[in-house]
């Protein structure tokens, strides 16, 4: 299937409001689903034996900024956007569980990333407009 055809189908799906679209043609198939709620951040602290593993949502804090810190990682591939206005999250920002920390844009959809628990930001790893990968560290915080 040609890229032009795929883009036309995606545009039609976006305009129609469908939540899921599946395309199958010969050896090509694709299924896309739209998130119905904001995507929650994946937070974890890895065991020491996992330190050498490739970055995943379970990766340990590699920032070296604060012992005992926890990471907020990107749950999807997209473009990192800071919060607008006076809501920008910076080092020293104290946030409550559920407060937004940033948004990741993917396929023209903004996916808000929320603070997983109360804490203080100790490291900001991404910059406005940067492309982020699945599992990439966005922020580190301490409880």
Order of alpha helices (4+ residues) and beta strands (2+ residues): alpha-beta-beta-beta-beta-beta-beta-beta-beta-beta-beta-beta
